[in-house]
Amino acid sequence: MLDLNLMTRRDVCQHYMQRLYAGEHVVCFEDAQQVLLYCAQGRARLGGATELETGDLLLLEEEQAQQGISLQLHADEDSMVYLMRISFLNNIEPTGVGHGLE
C-alpha cells in the first residue's frame, strides 16, 4: 500500500490521521468518539491483549459521552500502524441520532 486516505463529511466530522512506527505509543484523544487503527505493515498489540497483523483494521468507540478514547499500542520492529481519530461535530453520530448530550 502506498497511500491511505480517510474521508469524512466536513459538516459532520473532524478527523486526524498519523502513522505510528515501532515502539510503545500512549494515545489520549479527549474529543474522539471513534478511533480506527489500520496495521499497514508488521504486527502491533493494543493494550497487551488485541493483536493486529498486516491488513487488520480495528474500530474503537467511545464508551461514555465526552469520555474520549485512550489507548496503549505496541508496534513491533518494522511495523507501521495508521491511527485515525474521528470526532463528530455537534455530538451527532453518523446515524443522525444525538450522542446523548441534549
Secondary structure, 3 states (H helix, E strand, C coil): CCCCCCCCCCCCEEEEEEEEEEEEEEEEECCCCEEEEEEEECEEEECCCEEEECCCEEEEECCCCCCCEEEEEEEEEEEEEEEEEEEEHHHECCCCCECCCC
